[in-house]
Amino acid sequence: MSATESEYGVMSLHALTFVEEPQGVMVGRPETGSYAMFPEEGAEAVRHLLAGMPLADVGEWYEARYGDPLDLEDLRAALAELGFLRQPGDPDPRPVRGQRLGRWAFSPPAWAFYLAVIVGASVLMMTDITLRPSYRTLFFTSHISLINVSLALGQFPCVALHEFYHSLAGRRLGLPSRFSVGRRLYYLVAETQLNSLYSVPRRQRYLPFLAGSLMDIVSVSILTLLCAVLRATGAPPWLGGYALALAFTGVLRLLWQGLFYLETDLYFVISTAVGSTDLQNAARYLLRCWLGRTFRRSVEMEPDRWTDHDLRVARFYAPLLVLGYAFSIATMLWAGLPATVRFVTTLWHRFDGSHPLTIGLFIDSVVFILLSGSQLTLLGYFTIRDWRAKRRTS
C-alpha cells in the first residue's frame, strides 16, 4: 500500500535533548521523563526531523549517508510510543520553577555555610563522646511511645529536605522532577524521580544524586550543634536529647546509601560514572549465573538483554552488590537490633509483674504497640500495592 504525501511529510516533534553516551545517544523529552538510547545514525535522523525535514527526505538522506534504507514506519512508531510526536492541542512545556532557589542553594556562600557547620559539628564530636552517633541517643525519654511519635514527626522535615535538595540540584539546571513514596525491600522510602538528568552530560548528574546526602550531613551537623547549645544554655535535657536522636536518624540515612541492592543515591553515582544504563539488573544476572554454576542449577540465559559494556562493568559492581547485604546486616547489628532489644525489654519489664504498672506506663506501652503495628501495616500496604502494579504490568 502506498503512503500518502502527508504520511511522509514534516513531523511535528516536541523539544528533545540529545546526550552522547558510551552506548549511543540518549534522546529524550525532559518534561515527561521519556528517554531512549538511539544509535548515532538514528539520533541524527531524529535531529533532521526536529529541524523540520520531511520524513521522506530524511529517509533519502539516511540511505545516501549510511548506505542502508531507513525503516520510516518503524521510526515513526518508535517516536509515537515515546511521546516525542507533538499532537494537536499539546500544551507548551511549563518553565521549571525553583531554578533561582536551586542556584542559590549551591552557591559559594551556601557551600561555605555547609562546610562551617560540618567542621563545627565534627570538632564537637571529637571532643565530646556523648555527641557521637549511637542508638542510645534514641532513648532521650522514658516514654517509648513519645520516642516513636516524636522521631516519626521529626523525620518528616528531614526526609523532605533530603528529597528537596535532590530536586533543587536538578531544577537549578532547568530539569523537572517528581516526588513519590515507594518501597525498597522492607524499607519505606521517599523518592525524587530525576529521569530528566539524562538530558545533561554525565558530569552534571553527580551533584543532583548526592545533594540529598549532602543535606543529611548538614542536618546531622546542625542538630548536633543545636544539642550542644541547648546543653550549654541549661535547656531541659530531653530537648537536647531529641535533637541528638534526630541527628542519629540522619546518620542511619547516610549509612543506608551503602545498601546498593536498594538502588540508593550512591548506586546511581556509580552507574553514571561507569556509563551503564542497567547496572543493577546486569549485576544480578551475573550473580544468578555464578550461583547457578556453583550449585549446578540451570539459569535462564539473557545475555542479549544487556550490552557488552553493561556486562563488563557489572563484573566489578557485583561484589559491591553483595557487600551491600553485608553492610545492611552490620547496620542492623550496630543500631537496629540493640534498639529493638531495648524497646522489647522495656515492654517486658513493664508487664512481667516485677514493678507496679501505672496507668501512665500502661497507656504509653499500648500506644507504642499500636504505632509499631500501624507502621508494619503501612509497609504491608505498599508491598501489596507494588505487587499488584507489577502483576498488572506483567
C-alpha contacts under 8 A as a table, 3 or more apart, distances in Angstrom:
res1	aa1	res2	aa2	distance
3	A	7	E	6.22
3	A	8	Y	7.38
4	T	7	E	5.38
4	T	8	Y	7.02
5	E	8	Y	5.45
5	E	9	G	5.96
6	S	9	G	4.85
6	S	10	V	7.73
8	Y	54	P	6.37
8	Y	55	L	4.79
8	Y	56	A	5.01
9	G	54	P	4.46
9	G	55	L	5.41
9	G	56	A	6.51
10	V	49	L	7.31
10	V	52	G	6.03
10	V	53	M	6.05
10	V	54	P	4.00
10	V	55	L	6.05
11	M	49	L	6.58
11	M	50	L	7.80
11	M	52	G	7.15
11	M	54	P	6.69
11	M	55	L	6.92
11	M	85	L	7.36
12	S	50	L	7.41
12	S	52	G	7.78
12	S	85	L	6.04
12	S	86	R	5.27
12	S	87	Q	7.68
13	L	16	L	7.91
13	L	49	L	7.71
13	L	50	L	6.01
13	L	84	F	5.69
13	L	85	L	4.59
13	L	86	R	4.84
14	H	29	R	7.31
14	H	84	F	5.62
14	H	85	L	6.21
14	H	86	R	5.43
15	A	29	R	6.68
15	A	50	L	7.89
16	L	27	V	6.68
16	L	28	G	5.48
16	L	29	R	5.03
16	L	30	P	7.45
16	L	84	F	7.65
17	T	26	M	7.81
17	T	27	V	5.60
17	T	28	G	5.39
17	T	29	R	6.51
17	T	30	P	7.58
17	T	199	S	5.59
18	F	25	V	6.32
18	F	26	M	5.67
18	F	27	V	4.77
18	F	28	G	6.91
18	F	43	A	7.67
18	F	199	S	6.79
19	V	25	V	5.52
19	V	26	M	5.12
19	V	27	V	6.71
19	V	198	Y	7.23
19	V	199	S	6.30
19	V	200	V	6.58
19	V	201	P	6.32
20	E	24	G	6.26
20	E	25	V	4.60
20	E	26	M	6.36
20	E	201	P	7.60
21	E	24	G	5.17
21	E	25	V	5.45
21	E	26	M	6.58
21	E	275	G	7.06
22	P	275	G	6.37
23	Q	37	M	7.60
23	Q	39	P	7.66
23	Q	307	T	7.92
23	Q	309	H	7.84
24	G	37	M	6.17
24	G	38	F	5.77
24	G	39	P	4.86
24	G	40	E	5.66
25	V	37	M	5.59
25	V	38	F	5.20
25	V	39	P	6.08
25	V	40	E	5.86
25	V	43	A	6.40
26	M	35	Y	6.67
26	M	36	A	5.74
26	M	37	M	4.53
26	M	38	F	6.19
26	M	198	Y	6.94
26	M	199	S	7.76
27	V	35	Y	5.67
27	V	36	A	5.57
27	V	37	M	6.25
27	V	38	F	6.76
27	V	43	A	7.12
27	V	199	S	7.79
28	G	33	G	7.17
28	G	34	S	5.57
28	G	35	Y	4.08
28	G	36	A	6.38
28	G	84	F	7.92
28	G	198	Y	7.44
28	G	199	S	6.76
29	R	32	T	5.93
29	R	33	G	5.99
29	R	34	S	5.47
29	R	35	Y	6.49
29	R	84	F	6.87
29	R	196	S	7.73
30	P	33	G	5.01
30	P	34	S	6.90
30	P	175	L	6.85
30	P	176	P	7.07
30	P	195	N	7.62
30	P	196	S	4.79
30	P	199	S	6.66
31	E	93	P	6.70
31	E	175	L	7.82
31	E	176	P	6.30
31	E	196	S	7.37
33	G	194	L	7.89
33	G	195	N	5.23
33	G	196	S	5.42
34	S	82	L	6.14
34	S	83	G	7.24
34	S	195	N	7.77
35	Y	82	L	7.26
35	Y	198	Y	7.56
36	A	82	L	7.80
38	F	41	E	7.88
38	F	42	G	5.69
38	F	43	A	5.58
39	P	42	G	5.18
39	P	43	A	6.22
40	E	43	A	5.16
40	E	44	E	6.31
41	E	44	E	5.06
41	E	45	A	6.39
41	E	66	Y	7.97
42	G	45	A	5.08
42	G	46	V	6.43
43	A	46	V	5.05
43	A	47	R	6.20
44	E	47	R	4.96
44	E	48	H	6.36
45	A	48	H	5.21
45	A	49	L	6.43
45	A	58	V	6.37
45	A	62	Y	7.00
46	V	49	L	5.02
46	V	50	L	6.11
47	R	50	L	5.00
47	R	51	A	6.21
48	H	51	A	5.02
48	H	52	G	6.59
48	H	53	M	5.61
48	H	58	V	6.75
49	L	52	G	5.24
49	L	53	M	5.05
49	L	54	P	6.60
49	L	55	L	6.66
49	L	58	V	7.06
50	L	53	M	7.37
53	M	57	D	6.48
53	M	58	V	6.45
54	P	57	D	5.29
54	P	58	V	6.29
55	L	58	V	5.01
55	L	59	G	6.33
55	L	72	L	7.23
56	A	59	G	5.12
56	A	60	E	6.47
56	A	72	L	7.82
57	D	60	E	5.02
57	D	61	W	6.06
58	V	61	W	4.99
58	V	62	Y	5.96
59	G	62	Y	5.14
59	G	63	E	6.28
59	G	69	P	6.93
59	G	70	L	5.53
59	G	71	D	7.83
59	G	72	L	6.74
60	E	63	E	5.32
60	E	64	A	6.19
60	E	69	P	7.94
61	W	64	A	5.18
61	W	65	R	5.99
62	Y	65	R	5.09
62	Y	66	Y	5.84
62	Y	67	G	7.44
62	Y	68	D	7.29
62	Y	69	P	6.94
62	Y	70	L	6.47
63	E	66	Y	5.41
63	E	67	G	4.78
63	E	68	D	4.89
63	E	69	P	4.91
63	E	70	L	6.65
64	A	67	G	5.61
64	A	68	D	7.80
71	D	74	D	5.37
71	D	75	L	6.29
72	L	75	L	5.07
72	L	76	R	6.12
73	E	76	R	5.18
73	E	77	A	6.10
74	D	77	A	5.12
74	D	78	A	6.12
75	L	78	A	5.14
75	L	79	L	6.24
76	R	79	L	5.17
76	R	80	A	6.16
77	A	80	A	5.09
77	A	81	E	6.11
78	A	81	E	5.13
78	A	82	L	6.22
79	L	82	L	5.20
79	L	83	G	6.29
79	L	84	F	5.19
79	L	85	L	6.09
80	A	83	G	5.11
80	A	84	F	5.91
80	A	85	L	5.39
81	E	84	F	7.65
83	G	86	R	7.68
86	R	90	D	6.55
87	Q	90	D	5.59
95	P	174	G	7.96
96	V	99	Q	6.82
96	V	171	R	6.70
96	V	174	G	5.78
96	V	175	L	6.63
96	V	176	P	5.95
97	R	171	R	7.19
98	G	101	L	5.18
98	G	102	G	5.99
98	G	168	L	6.89
98	G	171	R	6.10
98	G	172	R	7.06
99	Q	102	G	5.03
99	Q	103	R	6.23
99	Q	168	L	7.35
99	Q	171	R	5.11
99	Q	172	R	4.26
99	Q	173	L	7.00
99	Q	174	G	6.22
100	R	103	R	5.19
100	R	104	W	6.26
100	R	172	R	6.65
101	L	104	W	5.05
101	L	105	A	6.10
101	L	168	L	7.23
101	L	172	R	7.41
102	G	105	A	5.09
102	G	106	F	6.61
102	G	168	L	4.52
102	G	169	A	5.85
102	G	170	G	7.76
102	G	171	R	6.11
102	G	172	R	4.47
103	R	106	F	5.48
103	R	107	S	6.07
103	R	168	L	7.97
103	R	169	A	7.83
103	R	172	R	5.16
104	W	107	S	4.98
104	W	110	A	7.12
105	A	110	A	5.86
105	A	168	L	7.56
106	F	110	A	5.83
106	F	111	W	6.34
106	F	169	A	7.67
107	S	110	A	5.26
107	S	111	W	6.32
108	P	111	W	5.06
108	P	112	A	6.16
109	P	112	A	5.02
109	P	113	F	6.31
110	A	113	F	5.10
110	A	114	Y	6.28
111	W	114	Y	5.06
111	W	115	L	6.14
112	A	115	L	5.19
112	A	116	A	6.15
113	F	116	A	5.10
113	F	117	V	6.39
114	Y	117	V	5.54
114	Y	118	I	6.20
114	Y	218	V	6.13
115	L	118	I	5.19
115	L	119	V	6.06
116	A	119	V	5.33
116	A	120	G	6.04
117	V	120	G	4.99
117	V	121	A	6.04
117	V	218	V	6.86
117	V	221	S	5.92
117	V	222	I	6.36
117	V	225	L	7.85
118	I	121	A	5.31
118	I	122	S	6.09
118	I	217	I	7.22
118	I	218	V	6.22
118	I	221	S	5.36
118	I	222	I	7.85
119	V	122	S	5.07
119	V	123	V	6.22
120	G	123	V	5.31
120	G	124	L	6.45
120	G	221	S	7.65
120	G	225	L	7.49
121	A	124	L	5.10
121	A	125	M	6.20
121	A	221	S	5.04
121	A	222	I	7.31
121	A	224	T	6.13
121	A	225	L	5.79
122	S	125	M	5.14
122	S	126	M	6.31
122	S	221	S	7.57
123	V	126	M	5.21
123	V	127	T	6.37
124	L	127	T	5.19
124	L	128	D	5.81
124	L	131	L	7.21
124	L	225	L	7.82
125	M	128	D	5.25
125	M	129	I	6.12
125	M	130	T	7.72
125	M	131	L	5.33
125	M	132	R	5.27
126	M	129	I	6.75
126	M	132	R	7.86
128	D	131	L	5.77
128	D	132	R	7.40
129	I	132	R	5.45
131	L	224	T	6.74
131	L	228	A	7.96
131	L	244	L	7.24
133	P	137	T	7.45
133	P	247	A	7.68
133	P	248	F	5.57
133	P	251	V	7.20
134	S	137	T	5.75
134	S	138	L	7.92
134	S	248	F	6.79
134	S	335	A	7.39
135	Y	138	L	5.64
135	Y	139	F	7.91
135	Y	248	F	7.25
135	Y	334	W	7.99
135	Y	335	A	5.37
135	Y	336	G	7.88
135	Y	338	P	7.39
135	Y	339	A	6.17
136	R	139	F	5.74
136	R	339	A	7.52
137	T	140	F	6.05
137	T	241	G	6.66
137	T	244	L	6.24
137	T	245	A	5.02
137	T	248	F	7.21
138	L	147	I	7.24
138	L	241	G	7.92
138	L	242	Y	7.67
138	L	244	L	7.82
138	L	245	A	4.67
138	L	246	L	7.88
138	L	248	F	7.50
138	L	339	A	8.00
139	F	142	S	6.93
139	F	144	I	7.70
139	F	147	I	6.99
139	F	245	A	7.62
140	F	147	I	7.59
140	F	238	W	5.70
140	F	241	G	5.01
140	F	242	Y	6.09
140	F	245	A	7.18
141	T	144	I	7.11
141	T	146	L	7.66
141	T	147	I	7.00
141	T	238	W	6.46
143	H	146	L	5.35
143	H	147	I	6.62
143	H	361	L	7.81
143	H	364	D	6.34
144	I	147	I	4.99
144	I	148	N	6.43
144	I	343	F	7.40
144	I	364	D	6.75
144	I	365	S	7.22
144	I	368	F	6.45
145	S	148	N	5.06
145	S	149	V	6.23
145	S	364	D	5.52
145	S	365	S	6.74
145	S	367	V	5.89
145	S	368	F	4.30
145	S	371	L	7.74
146	L	149	V	5.11
146	L	150	S	5.73
146	L	364	D	7.90
147	I	150	S	5.37
147	I	151	L	5.89
148	N	151	L	5.59
148	N	152	A	6.13
148	N	368	F	6.91
148	N	371	L	7.43
149	V	152	A	5.19
149	V	153	L	6.15
149	V	371	L	7.97
150	S	153	L	5.16
150	S	154	G	5.85
151	L	154	G	4.91
151	L	155	Q	5.87
151	L	245	A	7.62
151	L	246	L	6.54
152	A	155	Q	5.33
152	A	156	F	6.69
153	L	156	F	5.54
153	L	157	P	7.81
154	G	157	P	6.29
154	G	158	C	6.95
154	G	246	L	6.79
155	Q	158	C	4.93
155	Q	159	V	5.89
155	Q	246	L	6.98
155	Q	249	T	7.60
156	F	159	V	5.31
156	F	160	A	5.95
157	P	160	A	4.85
157	P	161	L	5.99
158	C	161	L	5.14
158	C	162	H	6.31
158	C	216	D	7.52
158	C	219	S	7.32
158	C	250	G	7.72
159	V	162	H	4.95
159	V	163	E	6.33
159	V	190	A	7.48
160	A	163	E	5.26
160	A	164	F	5.83
161	L	164	F	4.82
161	L	165	Y	6.03
161	L	212	G	7.50
161	L	215	M	6.90
162	H	165	Y	5.46
162	H	166	H	6.68
162	H	211	A	7.44
162	H	212	G	4.19
162	H	213	S	6.82
162	H	215	M	5.71
162	H	216	D	6.31
163	E	166	H	5.08
163	E	167	S	6.37
163	E	179	F	7.88
163	E	190	A	7.37
163	E	191	E	6.75
163	E	192	T	5.84
163	E	212	G	5.90
164	F	167	S	5.00
164	F	168	L	6.04
164	F	192	T	7.99
164	F	212	G	7.58
165	Y	168	L	4.84
165	Y	169	A	6.01
165	Y	208	P	7.66
165	Y	211	A	5.46
165	Y	212	G	5.41
165	Y	215	M	6.83
166	H	169	A	5.38
166	H	170	G	6.53
166	H	192	T	6.77
166	H	208	P	5.09
166	H	209	F	6.44
166	H	210	L	7.43
166	H	211	A	5.21
166	H	212	G	5.32
167	S	170	G	5.20
167	S	171	R	5.96
167	S	176	P	7.80
167	S	177	S	6.07
167	S	192	T	6.73
167	S	194	L	7.66
167	S	208	P	7.23
168	L	171	R	4.94
168	L	172	R	6.01
168	L	208	P	7.75
169	A	172	R	5.54
169	A	173	L	7.21
169	A	207	L	6.55
169	A	208	P	4.67
169	A	211	A	6.57
170	G	173	L	5.43
170	G	174	G	6.78
170	G	175	L	5.33
170	G	176	P	7.06
170	G	177	S	7.44
170	G	194	L	7.37
170	G	197	L	7.26
170	G	208	P	5.55
171	R	174	G	4.73
171	R	175	L	4.80
171	R	176	P	6.04
171	R	177	S	7.60
172	R	175	L	7.30
175	L	196	S	5.91
175	L	197	L	7.05
176	P	194	L	7.32
176	P	196	S	6.61
177	S	192	T	6.56
177	S	193	Q	5.61
177	S	194	L	5.24
177	S	195	N	7.64
177	S	196	S	7.28
178	R	192	T	5.58
178	R	193	Q	5.05
178	R	194	L	7.07
179	F	190	A	7.39
179	F	191	E	5.74
179	F	192	T	4.57
179	F	193	Q	6.18
180	S	190	A	5.94
180	S	191	E	5.27
180	S	192	T	6.50
180	S	193	Q	7.65
181	V	188	L	7.35
181	V	189	V	5.87
181	V	190	A	4.51
181	V	191	E	5.97
182	G	188	L	5.95
182	G	189	V	5.36
182	G	190	A	6.23
182	G	191	E	7.09
182	G	382	F	6.81
183	R	186	Y	6.70
183	R	187	Y	5.58
183	R	188	L	4.57
183	R	189	V	5.58
183	R	379	L	7.77
183	R	382	F	6.54
183	R	383	T	6.91
183	R	386	D	7.89
184	R	187	Y	5.21
184	R	188	L	6.49
184	R	189	V	6.85
184	R	262	L	5.63
185	L	262	L	7.10
186	Y	379	L	7.21
187	Y	379	L	7.60
188	L	379	L	6.54
188	L	382	F	7.96
194	L	197	L	5.76
195	N	198	Y	6.17
196	S	199	S	5.60
196	S	200	V	8.00
197	L	200	V	5.68
197	L	205	R	6.15
198	Y	201	P	7.36
198	Y	202	R	7.88
200	V	204	Q	6.38
200	V	205	R	7.15
201	P	204	Q	5.70
201	P	205	R	7.06
202	R	205	R	5.28
202	R	206	Y	7.32
202	R	272	T	6.45
202	R	273	A	7.55
203	R	206	Y	6.29
204	Q	207	L	6.75
204	Q	208	P	7.91
205	R	208	P	5.69
205	R	209	F	6.51
205	R	272	T	7.74
206	Y	209	F	5.23
206	Y	210	L	6.20
206	Y	269	V	6.05
206	Y	272	T	7.83
207	L	210	L	5.05
207	L	211	A	5.57
208	P	211	A	5.20
208	P	212	G	7.74
209	F	212	G	7.07
209	F	265	D	5.54
209	F	266	L	7.42
209	F	268	F	6.89
209	F	269	V	6.50
210	L	213	S	5.42
210	L	214	L	6.25
210	L	265	D	6.51
210	L	266	L	7.33
210	L	269	V	7.72
211	A	214	L	4.94
211	A	215	M	6.31
212	G	215	M	5.18
212	G	216	D	6.31
213	S	216	D	4.86
213	S	217	I	6.26
213	S	254	L	6.36
214	L	217	I	5.24
214	L	218	V	6.29
215	M	218	V	4.94
215	M	219	S	5.91
216	D	219	S	5.01
216	D	220	V	6.09
216	D	250	G	5.71
216	D	251	V	7.58
216	D	253	R	7.41
216	D	254	L	6.91
217	I	220	V	5.20
217	I	221	S	6.17
217	I	250	G	7.39
217	I	251	V	7.71
217	I	254	L	7.71
218	V	221	S	5.05
218	V	222	I	6.11
219	S	222	I	5.12
219	S	223	L	6.09
219	S	247	A	7.09
219	S	250	G	7.20
220	V	223	L	5.26
220	V	224	T	6.10
220	V	246	L	7.71
220	V	247	A	4.50
220	V	248	F	7.31
220	V	250	G	5.79
220	V	251	V	6.95
221	S	224	T	5.12
221	S	225	L	6.18
221	S	247	A	7.55
222	I	225	L	5.12
222	I	226	L	6.04
223	L	226	L	4.89
223	L	227	C	6.17
223	L	243	A	5.34
223	L	244	L	6.27
223	L	246	L	7.28
223	L	247	A	5.67
224	T	227	C	5.14
224	T	228	A	6.43
224	T	243	A	6.92
224	T	244	L	5.89
224	T	247	A	6.51
225	L	228	A	5.13
225	L	229	V	6.25
226	L	229	V	5.07
226	L	230	L	6.11
226	L	240	G	7.17
226	L	243	A	6.92
227	C	230	L	5.14
227	C	231	R	6.20
227	C	239	L	7.75
227	C	240	G	4.31
227	C	241	G	6.89
227	C	243	A	5.76
227	C	244	L	6.16
228	A	231	R	5.21
228	A	232	A	6.21
228	A	240	G	7.31
229	V	232	A	5.09
229	V	233	T	6.19
230	L	233	T	5.23
230	L	234	G	6.33
230	L	235	A	5.21
230	L	236	P	7.86
230	L	239	L	7.42
230	L	240	G	5.64
231	R	234	G	5.39
231	R	235	A	6.01
231	R	236	P	7.95
231	R	237	P	7.03
231	R	240	G	6.42
232	A	235	A	7.77
235	A	239	L	6.96
235	A	240	G	7.48
236	P	239	L	5.61
236	P	240	G	7.26
237	P	240	G	5.58
237	P	241	G	6.14
238	W	241	G	4.75
238	W	242	Y	5.93
239	L	242	Y	5.17
239	L	243	A	6.55
240	G	243	A	5.15
240	G	244	L	6.31
241	G	244	L	5.06
241	G	245	A	6.08
242	Y	245	A	4.98
242	Y	246	L	6.26
243	A	246	L	5.24
243	A	247	A	6.25
244	L	247	A	4.87
244	L	248	F	6.33
245	A	248	F	5.12
245	A	249	T	6.63
246	L	249	T	5.17
246	L	250	G	6.53
247	A	250	G	5.08
247	A	251	V	6.48
248	F	251	V	4.94
248	F	252	L	6.39
249	T	252	L	5.03
249	T	253	R	6.41
250	G	253	R	5.05
250	G	254	L	6.42
251	V	254	L	5.09
251	V	255	L	6.28
252	L	255	L	4.97
252	L	256	W	6.14
253	R	256	W	5.12
253	R	257	Q	6.90
254	L	257	Q	5.53
254	L	258	G	7.91
255	L	258	G	5.80
255	L	259	L	7.80
255	L	331	T	7.56
256	W	259	L	5.34
256	W	264	T	7.65
256	W	328	S	7.55
257	Q	260	F	6.95
257	Q	264	T	5.39
257	Q	265	D	6.36
257	Q	266	L	5.79
257	Q	267	Y	7.89
258	G	264	T	7.49
258	G	266	L	7.10
258	G	324	G	5.83
258	G	327	F	6.79
258	G	328	S	7.87
259	L	262	L	5.82
259	L	263	E	7.52
259	L	264	T	6.81
259	L	321	L	7.80
259	L	324	G	4.33
259	L	325	Y	6.50
259	L	327	F	6.62
259	L	328	S	6.12
260	F	263	E	5.31
260	F	264	T	5.93
260	F	266	L	7.40
260	F	267	Y	5.73
260	F	320	L	7.07
260	F	321	L	5.49
260	F	324	G	5.12
260	F	325	Y	7.92
261	Y	264	T	7.74
261	Y	280	Q	7.63
261	Y	321	L	5.68
261	Y	322	V	7.90
261	Y	324	G	6.25
261	Y	325	Y	7.22
263	E	266	L	7.75
263	E	267	Y	5.43
263	E	268	F	7.05
263	E	280	Q	7.47
264	T	267	Y	5.19
264	T	268	F	6.78
265	D	268	F	5.29
265	D	269	V	6.50
266	L	269	V	5.00
266	L	270	I	6.39
267	Y	270	I	5.18
267	Y	271	S	6.08
268	F	271	S	4.89
268	F	272	T	5.94
269	V	272	T	5.20
269	V	273	A	6.13
270	I	273	A	5.02
270	I	274	V	6.28
271	S	274	V	5.47
271	S	275	G	6.04
271	S	276	S	5.37
271	S	277	T	7.04
271	S	278	D	7.87
271	S	279	L	6.16
272	T	275	G	5.00
272	T	276	S	6.43
272	T	277	T	7.90
273	A	276	S	7.99
274	V	313	V	6.99
276	S	279	L	5.54
276	S	309	H	7.22
276	S	310	D	5.50
276	S	313	V	7.69
277	T	310	D	7.36
278	D	281	N	5.86
278	D	282	A	6.19
278	D	306	W	7.58
278	D	310	D	6.83
279	L	282	A	5.15
279	L	283	A	6.05
279	L	310	D	6.06
279	L	311	L	7.91
279	L	313	V	7.60
279	L	314	A	5.93
279	L	317	Y	7.76
280	Q	283	A	5.28
280	Q	284	R	6.30
280	Q	314	A	7.71
281	N	284	R	4.96
281	N	285	Y	6.07
282	A	285	Y	5.08
282	A	286	L	6.36
282	A	306	W	6.73
282	A	310	D	6.51
282	A	311	L	6.01
282	A	314	A	5.95
283	A	286	L	5.11
283	A	287	L	6.21
283	A	311	L	7.35
283	A	314	A	4.72
283	A	315	R	6.72
283	A	317	Y	6.55
283	A	318	A	4.93
283	A	321	L	7.64
284	R	287	L	5.00
284	R	288	R	6.18
284	R	318	A	7.10
285	Y	288	R	5.12
285	Y	289	C	6.29
285	Y	302	E	7.97
286	L	289	C	4.99
286	L	290	W	6.16
286	L	311	L	7.81
286	L	314	A	7.49
286	L	315	R	7.27
286	L	318	A	7.44
287	L	290	W	5.01
287	L	291	L	6.06
287	L	318	A	6.83
288	R	291	L	5.13
288	R	292	G	5.90
288	R	299	V	6.90
289	C	292	G	4.97
289	C	293	R	6.21
289	C	299	V	6.25
290	W	293	R	5.25
290	W	294	T	6.14
291	L	294	T	4.96
291	L	295	F	6.05
291	L	296	R	7.94
291	L	297	R	7.84
292	G	295	F	5.40
292	G	296	R	5.35
292	G	297	R	4.57
292	G	298	S	5.93
292	G	299	V	6.00
293	R	296	R	4.87
293	R	297	R	6.50
293	R	298	S	7.93
294	T	297	R	7.88
302	E	305	R	5.63
302	E	306	W	7.92
303	P	306	W	6.13
304	D	307	T	7.04
306	W	310	D	5.97
306	W	311	L	6.61
307	T	310	D	5.18
307	T	311	L	6.46
308	D	311	L	5.22
308	D	312	R	6.01
309	H	312	R	5.06
309	H	313	V	6.27
310	D	313	V	5.53
310	D	314	A	5.93
311	L	314	A	4.95
311	L	315	R	6.52
312	R	315	R	5.64
312	R	316	F	7.59
313	V	316	F	5.46
313	V	317	Y	6.40
314	A	317	Y	4.78
314	A	318	A	5.73
315	R	318	A	5.56
315	R	319	P	7.76
316	F	319	P	6.57
316	F	320	L	7.73
317	Y	320	L	5.26
317	Y	321	L	6.47
318	A	321	L	5.00
318	A	322	V	6.54
319	P	322	V	5.11
319	P	323	L	6.05
320	L	323	L	4.73
320	L	324	G	6.10
321	L	324	G	5.19
321	L	325	Y	7.08
322	V	325	Y	5.43
322	V	326	A	6.76
323	L	326	A	5.01
323	L	327	F	6.05
324	G	327	F	4.93
324	G	328	S	6.10
325	Y	328	S	4.98
325	Y	329	I	6.39
326	A	329	I	5.16
326	A	330	A	6.23
327	F	330	A	4.99
327	F	331	T	6.13
328	S	331	T	5.17
328	S	332	M	6.21
329	I	332	M	5.04
329	I	333	L	6.17
330	A	333	L	5.10
330	A	334	W	6.07
331	T	334	W	5.04
331	T	335	A	5.97
331	T	336	G	6.92
332	M	335	A	5.46
332	M	336	G	4.38
332	M	337	L	5.63
333	L	336	G	6.11
333	L	337	L	5.28
333	L	338	P	6.99
334	W	337	L	6.96
334	W	338	P	6.96
335	A	338	P	5.72
335	A	339	A	6.10
336	G	339	A	5.38
336	G	340	T	6.09
337	L	340	T	5.07
337	L	341	V	6.04
338	P	341	V	5.10
338	P	342	R	6.19
339	A	342	R	5.17
339	A	343	F	6.32
340	T	343	F	5.14
340	T	344	V	6.14
341	V	344	V	5.14
341	V	345	T	5.97
342	R	345	T	5.20
342	R	346	T	6.01
343	F	346	T	5.15
343	F	347	L	6.38
344	V	347	L	5.17
344	V	348	W	6.11
345	T	348	W	4.85
345	T	349	H	6.06
346	T	349	H	5.40
346	T	350	R	6.38
347	L	350	R	5.18
347	L	351	F	6.55
347	L	365	S	6.62
348	W	351	F	5.37
348	W	352	D	5.88
349	H	352	D	5.28
349	H	353	G	7.40
349	H	354	S	6.85
349	H	355	H	7.40
350	R	353	G	7.03
350	R	354	S	7.66
350	R	355	H	6.67
350	R	356	P	7.73
350	R	357	L	6.15
350	R	361	L	7.55
351	F	354	S	7.84
351	F	357	L	7.03
352	D	355	H	7.67
353	G	356	P	6.73
353	G	357	L	7.67
357	L	361	L	6.27
357	L	362	F	6.47
358	T	361	L	5.28
358	T	362	F	6.17
359	I	362	F	5.04
359	I	363	I	6.14
360	G	363	I	5.28
360	G	364	D	6.06
361	L	364	D	4.94
361	L	365	S	6.05
362	F	365	S	5.16
362	F	366	V	6.20
363	I	366	V	5.17
363	I	367	V	6.05
364	D	367	V	5.35
364	D	368	F	6.21
365	S	368	F	5.12
365	S	369	I	6.28
366	V	369	I	5.13
366	V	370	L	6.18
367	V	370	L	5.10
367	V	371	L	6.06
368	F	371	L	5.17
368	F	372	S	6.12
369	I	372	S	5.18
369	I	373	G	6.11
370	L	373	G	5.04
370	L	374	S	6.12
371	L	374	S	5.06
371	L	375	Q	6.34
372	S	375	Q	5.20
372	S	376	L	6.51
373	G	376	L	5.13
373	G	377	T	6.16
374	S	377	T	4.85
374	S	378	L	6.11
375	Q	378	L	5.09
375	Q	379	L	6.27
376	L	379	L	5.02
376	L	380	G	6.17
377	T	380	G	4.96
377	T	381	Y	6.21
378	L	381	Y	5.03
378	L	382	F	6.44
379	L	382	F	5.33
379	L	383	T	6.16
380	G	383	T	4.97
380	G	384	I	6.17
381	Y	384	I	5.28
381	Y	385	R	6.08
382	F	385	R	4.90
382	F	386	D	6.05
383	T	386	D	5.28
383	T	387	W	6.17
384	I	387	W	4.98
384	I	388	R	6.09
385	R	388	R	5.25
385	R	389	A	6.19
386	D	389	A	5.04
386	D	390	K	6.10
387	W	390	K	5.13
387	W	391	R	6.14
388	R	391	R	4.97
388	R	392	R	6.16
389	A	392	R	5.15
389	A	393	T	6.22
390	K	393	T	5.07
390	K	394	S	6.20
391	R	394	S	5.06
